[in-house]
Amino acid sequence: MSHQHQSPRHEATGRHIAAAGLAVAASLATFAPALAQDQAVPGQSVGTTASVETANDPWEGFNRGSFKFGMGLDRAILSPVAHGYMAVTPRVVRNRVSSAVYNLGEPNTVMNLVLQGKPKGAARSTTRFIVNSTVGVLGLFDVAAKMHLPRRDSDFGQTFGKWGAKAGPYVYVPLMGPLNVRDGVGRALDIFTDPVSFYVGGLSTDFGKARTGVTIVDLRAQTDPAFQALKDAADPYVTTRSAYTQYREAFVREATGDAEVLPDFDSPPPEAPPQGAPAEAPKP
Amino acid sequence: MTGMTMTNTTTRRGANAALLAFFGAAALAAPAFAQNSARDAGAEAFVQTKAQRVITVLANKGMSDAQKAQVFHQAVDELADVPRITNFVLGKYARTITPEQRARFTPIFRTYAENVYQSRIDDYRGEQLKVVGSVVNKPGDVTVKTVISGGQITQPLPVSWRVLGGGQTWKVVDVQFKGIWLAITQQQDFVSTIDNAGGNIDVLINQLQKSGSNSSGGKR
């Protein structure tokens, strides 16, 4: 991510926020080195690993049940609602709705960019929020993107990852979807510390209820291609877990700047299959 | 006004310095960032030309889905290394698959993969592809980063292409959308399916054959 298109005014805003966030950041920084220790994996430089990393899924039995239940709920409720919405609303309108929903998430992004020690990014997202909420008519139009202030997503899961927290075991929560421990805790924090809920209105208000409803329908409509893609999967549970894990790791790498280490493409992994194999092949 | 700005700037500089000190210390514990300046011009040129061609066909509103599928089917061998992908998605079972099973799996996987890749690329209906960089994973193994825009895309979509080869001869072996590699995901999907069938590869082959006949791919 480049931070080149910064006007002095944006930088100034960023520094204000940086100063304000200092106290919070300081407390985060005190435990960050401890967290960062288990990040020191050898071979982080480019290169390939022998095989695709095995999934961290000790609760697979529970998760599979939960996934089945969640997908059932989706088929019964969310999918019909989302498809109804997609059928009656033209794409241009849906795009405006998505922009408005996204805009309300921007303050949370700002907060997390501050916590990640990215004052310029925080300044950019702050400016985006201000411009889009006003000139962009309550976020319906992404005017800021046309002013060279591109979107940059962030959340607490990414912030934890940035400071070295590992993903932890995978969990599937019906209606919330796939998560891992780090991003689940992050998601809870995203919800409980959301500045918009604080200052405009949380779930107890009409605004909060409407916002939650629209956010869920918008998210389901936006992720519909992923649901379609699952129909092609031999094991939809594993496909969801694999896709989510890769998606989140890539999202965390956006914050850390680490290079992605891919599995070697040509040699199959050395583990012997569970059945009928006489001996395990030696590790290279 | 100017004086105030000066003072403010100084305070801000101080705050920034303090912030830097804090996060600098934290960053020391982390390994040095692996920033790769190694790019591969040949691989980038290959993706720019070949992938753009596929995107253009899929974005063509004048063609029917059946026509697109036909063109895609013909373009696949020029673009992708299907035998290598076929082997990769089997994971550890690539070592134990029998020649008979492989003979059955190969054409079924090909049809399945064509559907899946076409519909994933088609989901976004972008028009322009621009190479923005590349990373050499190891010699002959390059990730080419592109951004797709135009068409129905509202936010520029980053897509990476993993290509193997050298010089001017390259083939795509995997494609990444939103951080998700298709072939890696397929490998985990397939290996798990075979694992859960007690190691019986035929179960996967039958399932892919079945889903090939009523797939979501390329028919929407």
Chai-1 contact restraints between the chains, C-beta under 6 A:
chainA,res_idxA,chainB,res_idxB,connection_type,confidence,min_distance_angstrom,max_distance_angstrom,comment,restraint_id
A,R15,B,R12,contact,1.0,0.0,6.0,A-B,restraint_1
A,R15,B,N16,contact,1.0,0.0,6.0,A-B,restraint_2
A,A18,B,A15,contact,1.0,0.0,6.0,A-B,restraint_3
A,A18,B,L19,contact,1.0,0.0,6.0,A-B,restraint_4
A,A19,B,A15,contact,1.0,0.0,6.0,A-B,restraint_5
A,A26,B,F22,contact,1.0,0.0,6.0,A-B,restraint_6
A,A29,B,F22,contact,1.0,0.0,6.0,A-B,restraint_7
A,A29,B,A26,contact,1.0,0.0,6.0,A-B,restraint_8
A,A32,B,A26,contact,1.0,0.0,6.0,A-B,restraint_9
A,P33,B,A26,contact,1.0,0.0,6.0,A-B,restraint_10
A,P33,B,A29,contact,1.0,0.0,6.0,A-B,restraint_11
A,A36,B,A29,contact,1.0,0.0,6.0,A-B,restraint_12
A,A36,B,A30,contact,1.0,0.0,6.0,A-B,restraint_13
A,Q39,B,A30,contact,1.0,0.0,6.0,A-B,restraint_14
A,A40,B,P31,contact,1.0,0.0,6.0,A-B,restraint_15
A,Q44,B,P31,contact,1.0,0.0,6.0,A-B,restraint_16
A,Q44,B,A34,contact,1.0,0.0,6.0,A-B,restraint_17
A,S45,B,A34,contact,1.0,0.0,6.0,A-B,restraint_18
A,V46,B,N36,contact,1.0,0.0,6.0,A-B,restraint_19
A,V46,B,N137,contact,1.0,0.0,6.0,A-B,restraint_20
A,G47,B,K138,contact,1.0,0.0,6.0,A-B,restraint_21
A,T48,B,N137,contact,1.0,0.0,6.0,A-B,restraint_22
A,T48,B,K138,contact,1.0,0.0,6.0,A-B,restraint_23
A,V52,B,I184,contact,1.0,0.0,6.0,A-B,restraint_24
A,V52,B,Q187,contact,1.0,0.0,6.0,A-B,restraint_25
A,N95,B,T154,contact,1.0,0.0,6.0,A-B,restraint_26
A,G117,B,F23,contact,1.0,0.0,6.0,A-B,restraint_27
A,P225,B,D123,contact,1.0,0.0,6.0,A-B,restraint_28
A,Q228,B,S216,contact,1.0,0.0,6.0,A-B,restraint_29
A,K231,B,S216,contact,1.0,0.0,6.0,A-B,restraint_30
A,D232,B,V116,contact,1.0,0.0,6.0,A-B,restraint_31
A,D232,B,S215,contact,1.0,0.0,6.0,A-B,restraint_32
A,D232,B,G217,contact,1.0,0.0,6.0,A-B,restraint_33
A,A233,B,D189,contact,1.0,0.0,6.0,A-B,restraint_34
A,A234,B,D189,contact,1.0,0.0,6.0,A-B,restraint_35
A,A234,B,T193,contact,1.0,0.0,6.0,A-B,restraint_36
A,A234,B,L204,contact,1.0,0.0,6.0,A-B,restraint_37
A,A234,B,Q207,contact,1.0,0.0,6.0,A-B,restraint_38
A,D235,B,D189,contact,1.0,0.0,6.0,A-B,restraint_39
A,D235,B,S192,contact,1.0,0.0,6.0,A-B,restraint_40
A,D235,B,T193,contact,1.0,0.0,6.0,A-B,restraint_41
A,V238,B,Q188,contact,1.0,0.0,6.0,A-B,restraint_42
A,V238,B,D189,contact,1.0,0.0,6.0,A-B,restraint_43
A,V238,B,S192,contact,1.0,0.0,6.0,A-B,restraint_44
A,T239,B,T185,contact,1.0,0.0,6.0,A-B,restraint_45
A,T239,B,D189,contact,1.0,0.0,6.0,A-B,restraint_46
A,S242,B,T185,contact,1.0,0.0,6.0,A-B,restraint_47
A,S242,B,Q188,contact,1.0,0.0,6.0,A-B,restraint_48
A,A243,B,I180,contact,1.0,0.0,6.0,A-B,restraint_49
A,A243,B,T185,contact,1.0,0.0,6.0,A-B,restraint_50
A,Q246,B,G179,contact,1.0,0.0,6.0,A-B,restraint_51
A,Q246,B,I180,contact,1.0,0.0,6.0,A-B,restraint_52
A,Y247,B,K178,contact,1.0,0.0,6.0,A-B,restraint_53
A,Y247,B,G179,contact,1.0,0.0,6.0,A-B,restraint_54
A,Y247,B,I180,contact,1.0,0.0,6.0,A-B,restraint_55
A,A250,B,G179,contact,1.0,0.0,6.0,A-B,restraint_56
A,G257,B,F33,contact,1.0,0.0,6.0,A-B,restraint_57
A,A259,B,A34,contact,1.0,0.0,6.0,A-B,restraint_58
A,L262,B,N137,contact,1.0,0.0,6.0,A-B,restraint_59
A,F265,B,F88,contact,1.0,0.0,6.0,A-B,restraint_60
A,F265,B,V173,contact,1.0,0.0,6.0,A-B,restraint_61
A,P268,B,K92,contact,1.0,0.0,6.0,A-B,restraint_62
A,P268,B,A94,contact,1.0,0.0,6.0,A-B,restraint_63
A,P268,B,R95,contact,1.0,0.0,6.0,A-B,restraint_64
A,P269,B,K92,contact,1.0,0.0,6.0,A-B,restraint_65
A,E271,B,K92,contact,1.0,0.0,6.0,A-B,restraint_66
A,P273,B,K92,contact,1.0,0.0,6.0,A-B,restraint_67
A,P273,B,T96,contact,1.0,0.0,6.0,A-B,restraint_68
A,P273,B,G199,contact,1.0,0.0,6.0,A-B,restraint_69
A,P274,B,G199,contact,1.0,0.0,6.0,A-B,restraint_70
A,Q275,B,G198,contact,1.0,0.0,6.0,A-B,restraint_71
A,Q275,B,G199,contact,1.0,0.0,6.0,A-B,restraint_72
